[in-house]
């Protein structure tokens, strides 16, 4: 597993974590924002009218209403990225990462408008009478690039597991275990059965389910978030100041947080922004292709609302909860994840300014780094290290009160070998105080409001609703990709495999699952961005024709 994870990290270094990727993603958004005249602003009010059904016509081809398509697409985007993803972005890049998530969302509103419009325009009716669409169809039917369409469809199937399936149930299972003590395998088994019952009904049942659950889960989460934000009302303005002040400089060290470079904040903010709202990834167009709409542009306009709701509203609330509560830069008792442990040579303290500067260069992997990974031994007595010459880092912070435990509860006694910063003995549990990240950080932050410790239960409940609905939506995305590649005969085997993967991921290592998602996202995004850029002129002409027809109809009615 370690070898496979390292291979995925190598791929990610050339894809989502590469220096060029954020510029490509944002560049396309900037281009279309200016090219189409800021549609995310000019068409926002119209989008609200369209999604309300004001312009609906009876007898229009499609399987879902505008609202159901929006709800399905939102259920695909509102998931672990809004809860764990925001926390991970702040953990890695500091408050500045939230700023770049906002930028990604604002530009992503236009990108999503373009990809949804083009995908809806070239959708097809399948053998069973349902609609099928997505970037693979405009790549095939309009660009005559079947090879690109095949790449995208294959990437969609992979991403349905790496983005919509595995990370979702993994986070659900881990949070339910942490909050309620439920075994991950039990949680995975029960939800896998419910998942199977929903997705077997296809888009009709999926749309009906998501259109009911999305509003409910949003209300629960928003109320819980506001209870923390207003409890820490004096920290709201300082939180916003930190977000904007550090946007172009990187975040300074504070508390247990050792600081982050601008590049780290920028890259992680954009990367997590994409994981959250999926603008440019090409996933949401698959859901919108099923909508009952004669004009593709009208459905594209509806999709403008997605990044706004997903990132500008929900991710901002999560970010403010984490920043205003102060949970993001404080250390808490936790069980150390092996993948987050790094043992370095020398003794360092984050209470010493010179040490903080040195550690800053190490955790951010700058050219000024002088720290070496530790090779040697750790002598342990009654569970605690007694020799010197090393520092244990966990979650990019200096670990404190570290204990080594065996058999679940007994303090370890003996000598532990460390090679290249990694502990060789595998049957050791390490406990101590360090920073938290991902869903665990959000859980802690939600306990620091009006609801006290009870507030932390909002996160696992919301996460279960968010992530489960995401898994349902992504089953449909993969479903349509399978139809494109193999026809209707491939749907049932895919659904069986999807449910099986969902169950297995409930007790799979978190790091491996998240790393897979990093790679899968970009394998969809790059071909889609390439495709919509090729169709930029057609997009502009299509939008122009829509407004000409819309205004003409309006004059006739008046």
C-alpha positions as a printed Julia matrix, in Angstrom:
558×3 Matrix{Float64}:
   0.0    0.0     0.0
   2.85   2.4     0.79
   4.4    1.73   -2.61
   1.07   2.37   -4.37
   0.49   5.53   -2.36
   3.96   6.78   -3.3
   3.22   6.07   -6.96
  -0.02   8.07   -6.72
   1.84  10.92   -5.02
   4.34  10.87   -7.9
   1.48  11.15  -10.4
  -0.09  13.93   -8.37
   3.2   15.85   -8.43
   2.83  16.02  -12.23
  -0.92  16.71  -12.12
  -2.9   18.46   -9.37
   0.08  19.41   -7.21
   2.17  20.6   -10.15
   2.86  24.33  -10.31
   1.06  24.72  -13.65
  -2.29  23.21  -12.66
  -3.81  26.08  -10.62
  -2.86  28.5   -13.39
  -4.52  26.32  -16.03
  -7.72  25.97  -13.98
  -7.94  29.62  -13.01
  -6.74  30.74  -16.44
  -9.68  29.09  -18.18
 -12.06  30.65  -15.67
 -10.49  34.1   -16.14
 -10.65  33.77  -19.92
 -14.34  32.85  -20.07
 -15.25  35.38  -17.38
 -13.95  38.21  -19.59
 -14.81  36.55  -22.91
 -18.48  36.16  -21.93
 -18.72  39.4   -19.97
 -18.9   38.21  -16.34
 -21.92  35.89  -16.69
 -21.62  34.83  -13.02
 -22.73  38.35  -12.1
 -24.99  39.34  -14.99
 -26.97  36.09  -15.12
 -27.22  35.33  -11.39
 -30.7   36.8   -10.94
 -31.92  35.04  -14.08
 -30.56  31.75  -12.73
 -32.79  32.05   -9.66
 -35.83  32.54  -11.9
 -34.96  29.58  -14.15
 -34.37  27.17  -11.26
 -37.68  28.2    -9.7
 -39.45  26.86  -12.78
 -40.69  30.22  -14.04
 -39.78  29.44  -17.66
 -40.52  25.7   -17.69
 -42.42  24.26  -20.66
 -44.45  21.07  -20.68
 -43.36  18.2   -22.88
 -39.67  19.14  -22.91
 -37.27  16.22  -23.26
 -35.44  15.26  -20.09
 -35.64  13.23  -16.91
 -35.46  15.89  -14.17
 -36.57  19.45  -13.44
 -34.09  22.32  -13.25
 -34.2   22.17   -9.46
 -33.72  18.4    -9.36
 -30.73  18.66  -11.72
 -29.26  21.4    -9.54
 -29.89  19.36   -6.38
 -28.28  16.28   -7.91
 -25.25  18.27   -9.04
 -25.03  19.97   -5.63
 -25.25  16.64   -3.86
 -22.28  15.59   -5.98
 -20.23  18.61   -4.93
 -21.38  19.26   -1.35
 -19.51  16.53    0.47
 -16.26  15.93    2.29
 -14.69  18.88    0.46
 -16.97  21.27    2.35
 -16.18  19.77    5.75
 -12.85  17.97    5.63
 -11.51  19.64    2.49
 -11.76  23.19    3.82
 -10.11  22.1     7.06
  -7.34  20.41    5.09
  -6.78  23.54    2.98
  -6.47  25.75    6.07
  -4.28  23.17    7.81
  -1.88  23.16    4.84
  -2.05  26.76    3.67
  -3.4   28.74    6.61
  -6.23  31.3     6.36
  -4.95  32.47    2.96
  -6.06  29.16    1.42
  -9.69  30.17    1.98
  -9.19  33.26   -0.18
  -8.02  31.13   -3.08
 -10.97  28.8    -2.61
 -13.21  31.87   -3.08
 -11.34  32.93   -6.2
 -11.63  29.41   -7.59
 -15.38  29.42   -6.9
 -16.01  32.85   -8.46
 -14.19  31.95  -11.65
 -15.61  28.44  -11.47
 -19.14  29.82  -11.76
 -18.31  30.82  -15.33
 -16.41  27.61  -16.09
 -19.36  25.55  -14.93
 -21.75  27.69  -17.0
 -19.7   26.86  -20.11
 -19.22  23.14  -19.54
 -22.86  22.54  -18.62
 -24.18  24.47  -21.61
 -22.02  22.58  -24.1
 -22.69  19.2   -22.51
 -26.45  19.77  -22.5
 -26.33  20.89  -26.12
 -24.82  17.61  -27.31
 -26.66  15.18  -25.04
 -28.35  12.07  -26.49
 -31.29   9.84  -25.66
 -30.21   6.32  -24.72
 -31.81   2.99  -25.57
 -33.84   2.96  -22.35
 -35.28   6.43  -23.06
 -33.2    8.37  -20.54
 -30.89  11.25  -21.4
 -27.11  10.93  -21.38
 -24.69  13.81  -21.59
 -21.43  15.19  -20.36
 -18.15  16.39  -21.84
 -17.54  13.04  -23.57
 -20.53  13.73  -25.83
 -19.46  17.16  -27.03
 -15.91  15.82  -27.46
 -17.26  13.01  -29.64
 -20.23  14.59  -31.47
 -18.87  18.12  -31.97
 -15.08  17.98  -31.79
 -14.84  14.55  -33.46
 -12.25  13.6   -30.86
 -13.46  10.21  -29.78
 -10.04   9.46  -28.29
 -10.41  12.44  -25.95
 -13.98  11.44  -25.11
 -12.8    7.94  -24.2
 -10.04   9.36  -21.96
 -12.57  11.57  -20.2
 -15.11   8.75  -19.77
 -12.5    6.38  -18.35
 -11.29   9.14  -16.02
 -14.89   9.72  -14.93
 -15.3    6.1   -13.94
 -12.02   6.19  -12.01
 -13.0    9.51  -10.44
 -16.4    8.17   -9.43
 -14.49   5.9    -7.07
 -11.63   8.29   -6.22
 -13.78  11.39   -5.72
 -17.39  10.47   -5.17
 -17.2    7.05   -3.6
 -14.15   6.15   -1.54
 -13.28   9.46    0.2
 -16.93   9.98    1.1
 -17.6    6.73    2.94
 -14.1    6.79    4.45
 -14.8   10.15    6.07
 -18.3    9.07    7.15
 -17.0    5.89    8.78
 -14.09   7.6    10.54
 -16.22  10.45   11.89
 -18.98   8.11   13.07
 -16.41   6.0    14.88
 -14.79   9.03   16.49
 -18.11  10.59   17.59
 -20.34   7.61   18.33
 -18.0    4.62   18.54
 -19.57   2.81   15.57
 -17.33   0.32   13.79
 -16.35   1.56   10.27
 -17.21  -1.78    8.69
 -20.71  -1.71   10.21
 -21.31   1.87    9.01
 -20.01   0.98    5.56
 -22.18  -2.12    5.34
 -25.43  -0.37    6.28
 -24.88   2.61    3.99
 -23.77   0.34    1.13
 -27.15  -1.39    1.26
 -29.02   1.94    1.22
 -26.79   3.16   -1.62
 -27.64   0.09   -3.69
 -31.37   0.59   -3.15
 -31.19   4.2    -4.36
 -28.91   3.92   -7.4
 -30.68   0.88   -8.85
 -33.63   3.18   -9.59
 -31.49   5.34  -11.88
 -31.65   9.12  -12.29
 -35.35   9.41  -11.47
 -34.95   7.91   -8.01
 -31.59   9.65   -7.49
 -33.07  13.07   -8.37
 -36.07  12.51   -6.11
 -33.79  11.55   -3.22
 -31.3   14.4    -3.63
 -33.94  17.1    -4.13
 -35.31  16.24   -0.69
 -32.09  15.66    1.24
 -29.97  18.58   -0.07
 -32.12  21.38    1.47
 -32.38  19.49    4.78
 -28.67  18.86    5.12
 -27.81  22.45    4.17
 -30.12  23.88    6.85
 -28.72  21.6     9.58
 -25.14  22.5     8.74
 -25.73  26.24    8.38
 -27.49  26.49   11.76
 -24.7   24.54   13.43
 -21.99  26.68   11.81
 -23.67  29.95   12.78
 -23.9   28.76   16.39
 -20.09  28.59   16.5
 -19.4   31.74   14.48
 -21.64  33.98   16.6
 -20.36  32.41   19.82
 -16.93  33.65   18.73
 -18.3   36.88   17.24
 -15.25  38.91   18.32
 -13.09  36.73   16.05
 -15.13  37.14   12.85
 -13.41  40.32   11.65
  -9.89  39.12   12.62
 -10.59  35.91   10.68
 -11.5   37.82    7.53
  -8.47  40.06    8.0
  -6.2   37.01    8.2
  -7.72  35.55    5.03
  -7.13  38.69    2.97
  -3.92  39.88    4.62
  -2.1   36.61    3.91
  -3.58  35.99    0.45
  -0.5   37.07   -1.49
   2.19  36.5     1.11
   1.36  33.17    2.7
   0.27  32.63    6.29
   2.61  33.4     9.19
   3.31  30.94   12.0
   0.93  31.17   14.93
   0.26  28.77   17.78
   1.15  25.24   16.71
   0.83  26.21   13.02
   4.33  26.6    11.59
   3.33  28.83    8.69
   2.8   28.31    4.96
   4.32  29.84    1.85
   2.23  31.71   -0.69
   2.73  28.86   -3.17
   1.41  26.34   -0.65
  -1.64  28.46    0.22
  -2.36  29.18   -3.43
  -1.96  25.61   -4.64
  -3.9   24.0    -1.78
  -6.65  26.61   -1.91
  -7.2   26.13   -5.64
  -6.87  22.35   -5.37
  -9.35  22.09   -2.5
 -11.61  24.62   -4.21
 -11.81  22.35   -7.23
 -12.42  19.29   -5.05
 -15.25  21.17   -3.36
 -17.17  22.72   -6.29
 -15.79  20.61   -9.17
 -15.98  23.55  -11.6
 -14.03  22.53  -14.67
 -13.94  18.87  -13.75
 -16.84  18.03  -16.06
 -18.87  16.06  -13.52
 -21.86  18.35  -12.93
 -22.64  18.62  -16.69
 -23.55  14.93  -16.58
 -26.32  15.61  -14.05
 -27.52  18.76  -15.84
 -27.74  16.9   -19.15
 -30.77  15.08  -17.73
 -32.71  18.32  -17.12
 -35.89  19.18  -19.01
 -34.72  22.2   -20.98
 -35.05  23.18  -24.64
 -32.29  25.74  -24.39
 -28.89  24.41  -23.21
 -27.92  27.92  -22.07
 -30.79  28.01  -19.57
 -29.41  24.92  -17.85
 -25.92  26.37  -17.97
 -27.21  29.48  -16.23
 -28.74  27.33  -13.47
 -25.34  25.75  -12.87
 -23.87  29.16  -11.99
 -25.55  28.74   -8.6
 -23.56  25.6    -7.73
 -20.11  27.03   -6.9
 -21.82  29.93   -5.17
 -23.82  27.68   -2.84
 -21.12  25.06   -2.45
 -18.04  27.22   -1.9
 -19.01  30.86   -1.37
 -21.64  29.91    1.23
 -20.99  26.47    2.74
 -17.17  26.39    2.52
 -17.0   29.94    3.88
 -19.1   28.92    6.87
 -16.78  25.97    7.54
 -13.73  28.2     7.18
 -15.11  30.8     9.58
 -15.98  28.12   12.14
 -12.41  26.82   12.02
 -10.74  30.25   12.08
 -13.04  32.05   14.55
 -12.95  29.16   17.01
  -9.14  29.14   16.95
  -9.09  25.36   16.55
  -6.88  25.49   13.44
  -3.63  26.47   15.19
  -4.05  24.68   18.53
  -2.78  21.22   19.48
  -5.12  18.52   20.77
  -4.74  15.01   22.1
  -5.19  12.5    19.27
  -4.04   9.16   17.91
  -1.29   9.79   15.37
  -1.8    8.6    11.8
   1.37   6.87   10.58
   1.25   8.74    7.28
   1.32  12.09    9.14
   4.34  11.24   11.31
   7.79  12.59   10.46
  10.77  12.16   12.8
  13.59  14.63   12.22
  17.17  14.94   13.5
  17.8   17.47   16.24
  15.72  18.96   18.99
  13.3   21.72   17.99
  10.6   23.65   19.82
   7.83  25.72   18.28
   8.17  28.05   21.29
  11.56  29.18   20.0
  11.44  31.74   17.17
  14.65  30.51   15.51
  13.39  26.92   15.62
  10.05  28.0    14.17
  11.81  29.56   11.19
  13.86  26.42   10.63
  10.78  24.19   10.9
   8.88  26.52    8.56
  11.38  25.82    5.79
  11.16  22.07    6.44
   7.38  21.63    6.44
   7.04  23.87    3.38
   9.95  22.15    1.61
  11.73  25.38    0.69
  15.27  25.7    -0.68
  16.43  27.01    2.71
  15.63  23.76    4.51
  18.54  22.41    6.58
  16.74  19.7     8.56
  17.48  16.02    7.94
  15.24  13.05    8.6
  16.19  11.04   11.66
  18.04   7.72   11.41
  18.58   5.98   14.72
  16.66   4.65   17.68
  14.09   5.87   20.19
  14.48   4.44   23.67
  11.1    4.1    25.36
  10.31   3.57   29.03
   6.71   3.3    30.29
   5.53   4.48   26.88
   7.6    7.68   26.78
  10.82   8.45   24.84
  13.79   9.01   27.13
  16.69   9.73   24.76
  17.33  12.91   22.78
  18.58  13.9    19.33
  15.28  13.86   17.46
  11.93  15.68   17.19
   8.64  14.01   16.37
   6.43  15.94   13.98
   2.81  15.0    13.47
   0.4   16.8    11.17
   3.03  19.42   10.29
   3.45  20.39   13.95
   5.81  19.58   16.81
   4.22  16.71   18.72
   4.01  16.97   22.5
   3.39  14.49   25.34
   4.06  11.59   22.96
   3.35   8.03   24.21
   3.98   4.69   22.53
   1.34   2.06   23.22
   1.02  -1.64   22.38
  -1.98  -3.98   22.49
  -4.3   -1.0    22.48
  -3.56   0.24   26.01
  -0.23  -0.99   27.44
   2.77   1.41   27.52
   5.63   0.2    25.35
   9.07  -0.52   26.81
  12.11  -1.06   24.64
  13.96   0.34   21.65
  12.29   1.48   18.41
  14.21   1.73   15.14
  13.71   4.8    12.92
  14.84   4.91    9.28
  14.55   8.05    7.16
  12.14   9.61    9.62
   9.77   6.64    9.75
   9.15   4.23   12.62
   9.84   0.66   11.45
   7.78  -1.21   14.04
   4.19  -1.33   12.79
   2.22  -2.67   15.78
   2.73   0.5    17.84
   0.0    3.08   18.49
   1.33   6.61   18.99
  -0.68   9.11   21.0
   0.08  12.73   21.77
  -0.81  16.37   21.19
  -0.57  17.92   17.72
  -2.55  19.91   15.19
  -5.65  18.33   13.68
  -6.71  18.37   10.05
  -9.51  17.3     7.73
 -12.82  16.29    9.34
 -11.24  15.9    12.81
 -10.37  19.62   12.82
 -13.89  20.61   11.8
 -15.37  18.37   14.51
 -13.22  20.06   17.14
 -14.14  23.54   15.88
 -17.87  22.77   16.03
 -17.54  21.91   19.73
 -16.4   25.47   20.47
 -19.74  27.27   20.15
 -23.09  27.73   21.87
 -23.77  23.99   21.74
 -20.51  23.07   23.48
 -19.39  19.46   23.08
 -22.77  18.55   21.59
 -21.9   20.73   18.61
 -19.36  18.2    17.39
 -22.2   15.81   16.58
 -23.38  18.17   13.84
 -20.28  17.32   11.81
 -20.63  13.52   11.6
 -24.38  13.86   10.96
 -23.83  16.52    8.28
 -20.9   14.62    6.86
 -22.97  11.49    6.58
 -25.71  13.36    4.7
 -23.3   15.39    2.54
 -20.99  12.54    1.69
 -23.68   9.92    1.17
 -25.56  12.16   -1.25
 -22.26  12.79   -3.06
 -21.72   9.07   -3.46
 -25.22   8.74   -4.92
 -24.67  11.54   -7.44
 -21.3   10.19   -8.5
 -22.76   6.76   -9.12
 -24.83   8.44  -11.83
 -21.79  10.18  -13.32
 -19.92   6.89  -13.58
 -23.1    5.23  -14.81
 -23.35   7.64  -17.8
 -19.64   7.2   -18.59
 -20.14   3.43  -18.66
 -23.12   3.88  -21.0
 -20.95   5.94  -23.35
 -18.15   3.36  -23.37
 -19.99   0.04  -23.18
 -23.68   0.7   -23.64
 -26.51  -0.2   -21.28
 -25.11  -3.69  -20.64
 -22.27  -2.28  -18.59
 -24.45  -0.37  -16.1
 -25.36  -3.15  -13.68
 -21.81  -4.56  -13.32
 -20.6   -1.01  -12.69
 -23.24  -0.41  -10.0
 -22.32  -3.66   -8.24
 -18.62  -2.73   -8.3
 -19.45   0.79   -7.12
 -21.36  -0.47   -4.08
 -18.6   -3.0    -3.28
 -15.93  -0.27   -3.47
 -18.05   1.94   -1.24
 -18.14  -0.76    1.43
 -14.42  -1.62    1.27
 -13.38   2.06    1.47
 -15.1    2.41    4.84
 -12.14   0.66    6.47
  -9.34   1.61    4.01
  -6.44   3.88    4.97
  -7.51   7.53    4.68
  -4.29   8.77    3.13
  -4.43   6.34    0.22
  -8.05   7.23   -0.5
  -7.39  10.98   -0.52
  -4.29  10.58   -2.69
  -6.3    8.6    -5.23
  -8.89  11.38   -5.32
  -6.2   13.99   -6.08
  -5.13  12.1    -9.2
  -8.61  11.17  -10.41
  -9.89  14.76  -10.28
  -7.22  16.07  -12.62
  -7.6   13.18  -15.05
 -11.09  14.52  -15.75
 -10.33  18.22  -15.5
  -7.53  18.67  -18.04
  -9.36  17.05  -21.01
 -12.54  18.98  -20.17
 -10.77  22.35  -19.97
  -9.03  21.6   -23.26
 -12.37  20.76  -24.89
 -14.31  23.83  -23.78
 -11.48  26.11  -24.88
 -11.71  24.64  -28.38
 -15.44  25.48  -28.4
 -15.13  29.02  -27.04
 -16.53  30.7   -30.17
 -19.47  28.32  -30.37
 -20.19  28.97  -26.7
 -20.3   32.72  -27.26
 -22.58  32.35  -30.3
 -24.88  29.97  -28.39
 -25.25  32.42  -25.5
 -25.91  35.31  -27.89
 -28.62  33.32  -29.71
 -30.26  32.38  -26.4
 -30.67  35.98  -25.29
 -31.92  37.06  -28.71
 -34.62  34.38  -28.62
 -35.41  35.07  -24.95
 -35.86  38.8   -25.55
 -37.9   38.16  -28.67
 -40.27  35.86  -26.74
 -40.52  38.44  -23.98
 -41.52  41.15  -26.48
 -44.2   38.88  -27.94
 -45.68  38.17  -24.51
 -45.65  41.86  -23.59
